[in-house]
Amino acid sequence: MTLALIQARLGSSRLPGKSILPLPLSALGDTSTILGHVVSRARRAACISEVIVATTTQPLDEPLVALAARLGVGVFRGDEQDVLSRFAGALTQAGSFQTIVRLTADNPAIDPAFIDAAVAHHLATGADYTYTSGLPLGTNIEVISAAALLRAHQAANQPDEREHVTPYLRRHPELFRLETLALAVVPAVAGLRLTVDYPSDYALLSLLFSHLGSDFSLTDPAGLPALLAQHPWLAAINADNVQR
């Protein structure tokens, strides 16, 4: 069984509270928040059995916990900086899952079809860690075996290995079977920045969700590719933003 773990907190310095913002801007209701879209898209992947939001113990994140409860997903609260321990704790709380899909609450355009493709490749190859490439920033998928995640939790001792979950796995190919799954979308789509870190990131995604609807895919030729062909300036809205 496969567990989707969504990494989330509200303490963003560039766009505070971003995970609970409506998307698009005019939307109403819990399912139309940024976190709501991440949860909905994870649930639409056939391989996902359960979704848990892994957030912090900080009082600032109470609204996030309340929103997750209204969305009907589990919550695990742990250390703000040690996200690896947070994921290990969430996995232990969840019970008998062999596979984890790592998602973040600022990436609302993840494609369920690519989640399924990544998990299928991960299982078929017997990988410990699988990462997709070729997709827009904010839509690539990470898949981790439960055993590898717990081993990394026990062994990782560098600050960035604790904060970012997967660096220890990537740095130790002698210990883990690492797989990269190359996926393809049209070049105009591949070059987009579809994560929410800056206000201009939110502006672009608000326009896309408003025009294309909440369930748009990255590959439907009549959807996002056609919109970019008609309005190529959309890609410039947040093109100058620097990834953290």
Secondary structure, 3 states (H helix, E strand, C coil): CEEEEEECCCCCCCCCCHHHCECCCCCCCHHHEHHHHHHHHHHHCCCEEEEEEEEECCHHHHHHHHHHHHHCCEEEEECCCCHHHHHHHHHHHHCCCCEEEEEECCCCCCCHHHHHHHHHHHHHHCCCEEEEECCCECCCCEEEEHHHHHHHHHHCCCHHHHHCCCHHHHHCCCCCCEEEEECCCCHHHHCCECCCCCHHHHHHHHHHHHHHCCCCCCCCCCCHHHHHHHCHHHHHCCCCCCCC
